[in-house]
Every structure is written in C-alpha cells, then in structure tokens.
C-alpha cells in the first residue's frame, strides 16, 4: 500500500534509539525525510545514516527537551527542516509507587512527557497551518487506560498526553492538521529488558535468564491475547500509517497498540 509519504518531512523526538529510532527508519523507508533528535550525537547520527541508506534525507538535532531553551531550538531546527509531521516520542519513565514517589518525580514526568511535547508542537503548528496540512502524533502508553501502580506519575502524565491530543485535534478543526495518539503496550526495548531484569533480580527467585525474558515477561508482567511482547516496529507501523495523507479522517484518537493487554485479566 502506497502511503503517499514520499518527499514529506518529519521530526521524531527521542529517535536516537528504541521506539523513536524504529519510527524514524520506517518513515524513511516510505520516502519521508527525517530529522532525528536525541541527546547523544553518535547514536542520533547512526539512526540518520540508516535512514539515508533507505534513500531518504536525514539530519540530526540534539538536546535535552527539558532544559531551558532547548525545546524551542529543536522546534526551530524542525521548522528550518520543513517538518510538517511531528512525532512526540521523547518522554522519561520511572518506577515509583505512592509510597516512594516524590514531588520532583511528578515534575520530571510531566515536564518530560507533556510540557516538552506542547512546546515543540506549538513551534511547528504555524508551519503546518501555513501549508494547510500536518500531522501531530504523540506517543502515549497502555497506562493511559489502565494506570500502573508502580508508575504512578508516569501513568498520570501519559493520561494528560491523550487529553492534550484530543483538545489539540479540536483546536485545529478545519486546518488540515490532525492530532492523534499511539499508546504502546509492553515493548521489548533495551530499556525494558534492563527494567525487567532488575525487577527479577530483586525478586525471591533471584534473576532471569535473558533468553527467557520474552516468555517470562509475557507470562508474568504483560499477559495479553497476542501472546508476545511488542516490538518497536509494531509502534513504528502504526505511527507511519497515521502520518500518511490517507488518514485525514482519523483525528483525535488514542490508538492502542498493546497486543490486547488493555482490559484483559
């Protein structure tokens, strides 16, 4: 299926690794030029080079989106790049329950997942409106619908992301710009493997065989009807679809890509 993305331009925040890198590379595979964002130049350049190997133009912009002035600078770089597709993927997560979470943890979660996305979005919206076309896609979480008791501030921040996306879609009515959210389930990324291994090491059984992470995590941490953990590519395919000009009538939604885990025992 031709998605009509050839020659279009996108900024993907937090795309120097994990889900963001998969999104940037999949957009590039569809002919979309990508601006790769991250904190480490070597990692971001590696993703940009893989995008170029697929025949797309690719550039790099660096910076911590929670630092003063950096978000605006990244947004301005995206304007210069001509990005009419924005994927707000960057966002920290941490494990805290109500007993150990601190006020600073709430600030970190909302600043990194909500406020930084708002700032980048506001910087790019004038360009999208000027051209009468654009896509704003923000990455949510399964925690939006089923808040996680061990990630309380992260769950609340991601719920705000969905609320923000819905209001943005309404605000942009008639502009040709859509706003949607993609909420991943449990995705097997290096950061997830590290988190799950740490949790297993702290349990009475004393660790997990890395070759068994998929089976044990699916059985114990993320049982779902699909019977496996997600892959970064699963999220990338959904984002790429929503970025397409063919999806102009899909607006203000939260698309769960979670293997069916939401609402299951």
N, C-alpha and C positions, 0 to 999 in steps of 0.2 A: 504494500500500500504506500503510495507516494504521499508524504505529509506536507509537501509544499513549504519546506523549511530552508531550501537551498538559497544561500545568499543572505539569509536573515542573521541577526546578530544578538548574542545573549551574554549577560553577565550571570555567572553562577558563583554565589558567595560560598566560602568554605569548600572550594573544589580542588584543593591540593591533595586530597586523599578520600578514601571511603566512598560514601554515597555521592558526595559532590563531584568527585572525580569521574565516577561512572556516568553521572548526568552530563557533565561536560563532554565526555568522549562519545556518548550516544547521540547528543545533539550534533557533534561534529560529523558523525557517521551519516547523518541525514543532510549534510551540507551546510549546517549552521555554523557561522563563525563564532568563536567563544572567547570571552575574557575570563581567564582563570584567576581566582582570588585565593589567597592563603596567607599564612604568616611566614613560611619558610620558602625562600626563593628556589632552592634546589627541588623541593617537592612540587611546587607550582610549575616550574619550567619542565619537569618531567611529564606532567599531565598535558601541558601545552604542546610539547613535542609529539605526544601520542595523538593529540587532536590534529596536528599538522600532517601526521602520517596518513590520516584519513582524508586528506585533501582540503581541509578547512584552514582558514586563517585563525591564528590564536595568538593572544597576547597575555601578559601577566600583570596583575596589580596586587600589591602586598599591603598588609596592615591588619592590626587588631581592631575590629569594628567596635569594640567597647572603649577604645582610647579616644581622648578628646581630639576632634578634628579629622580623625582617620576615616570615619564613615562618609563624611562629605567628600573627602578626597577620593575615596574609592568610587563614590557615585559620580563625581565629575569625570573620572577616568572612563567610566562606563558611558557617559554622555559623549565624550570625545570618540569613543569606540563606535558609537551609534547604536547602542543596545536598545532594542525595543522588546526584548524578552528578559525578564528578571526572575531568577530563581533564588529566593531567600532560603538558602540551605544552612548557613552558618548558625550555630547555636550550641552552647555548652550544656552538658547534663552531668548530674552528680547524684549519688545515692544519699538521701537523708530521710529520716522519718520525723514525726512530730516531736520526738524527744530530743533529737540531736540537731535539728535544723536551726540555724541562726538567722538573724535579720539580714546579715550580709549575704547569706546564701540566696535569700529571696531577691535581693537587689541584683546579684550576679545572674540569676536565672532570667529575670525579666529584662535586664539590660541586654543580655546576650541573645535572647530569643525573640524579644518583642521590640524593644526600643531601637535596636540597631537595624532591624528589618524595616521599621517605619521610616527611619532616616534615609536609608538607601532608596526605598520606594518613592518617597517624596522628591528626592533628587531627580529620579528618572521619569516621573509621571509627566512633566511638561513636554518632554521629547515625544513620548508615546502619544499624548493628546495632539500635539502638533501634526503628527503623521496620521492620526485617526486610526491607529492600530497599535496594540501592545498586549503583552501577557505578563501578569504578575502571578507567580506560583510560589507558595510558601510551604515549607516542609513542617508538618505537624508531628503527631505521634499517636499511637494507639491509646496513650494516656489521656488524650483529649476526651474520649468516651468512657474509658474505664481508668480513673486516676489510680496511680500506683502508690501504695502506702509507703514504699521505700524510696520514692522520688516525688515528694510532696510539692516542692516548689517548682520543679520541672514540669510536673503534670499541670499545675495551675497556669504556668507560663504558656504552655502549648495550647491550653484551652483558650487563652487570650488570643493566640495566633489565629485560631479558627474564627473567633468572634470578630477580630480585626479584618479578616479576609472577607467575611460576609458584608460588613459595613462598607468596605472599600468597593466591592462589586456594585453596591447600591449607589455609592457616591459617583462612580464612573459611568452610570447609566447613559447610554446613547453615545459614548465617546469612541467606541470601537476597541476599548481596552477591557479585558476581562481579568478577574482575580479569583484564583482557586487555591485550594489547599490539598496537599497529598500527605496522608498520615501513614507512615510505615508501621508495621508490626515489629517483631524482633528480627533484626537484620544481622547476618553474620559478617561483621566487620572486624578488623583487628582490635578496635576498642571494645567491642562486645566480648570477644574471646578473652581479652585481658580481664574484663569485669567478671565474667562468669568463672574464669579460673581462680580469681581472687576469692569470690564467694565460696567456691568449692573447697579451696584450701582452708578457709575459716570454719568449715563445717566439720562435724564429728568424723566423717569418713576420710578427711584429710587430703583432698585433692581430686583432680580429674585427669584422666588420660586424654591428651589433646586430640587423639584420633577418635575419641568418643564424645567430643564436645557436641557435635551435631545431634547425635541420638539422645544424649543425656539432657541437653538444653531443651530439646523439643519435648521430651517426656516430662521434665521436672519444672522447667521455667516458662515454657511457651507452648503448651499443648494446643494444637489447632487442627481443624479438619483437613488441611492440606498435608499435614504430616511432615513438615520440614521447617527449617528456619528460612527466612527470606534472604535474598541476595541483593547487593547494591544495584545490580542490573534490573531487578524487579521494580525498584523505585524509579530508575532512570527511564524505563519504558513508559511508565505512567506519566512522568513529567514531560517527556518528549511529545507524547500524544496531546497533552493539554496545551503545550506550547504551539501546536500547529494552528495555522489559519482555518483548518477544517473544523475546529472545535469552538467556534464563536458563539454557539448557543449553549455551551456549558459554562456556567458562570455562578460564582458564589458557593461552590460546593466544597465539601470535605470528602475527598476520595480516599477510602481506607484501602491500603494495600498491605494486608496483615495476615493472609492465609486463612481468614475467617476466625481469628482468635477473639475478636471483639464479640461479646455476647455469648461466648461458649463457656462451659464449666472450666 
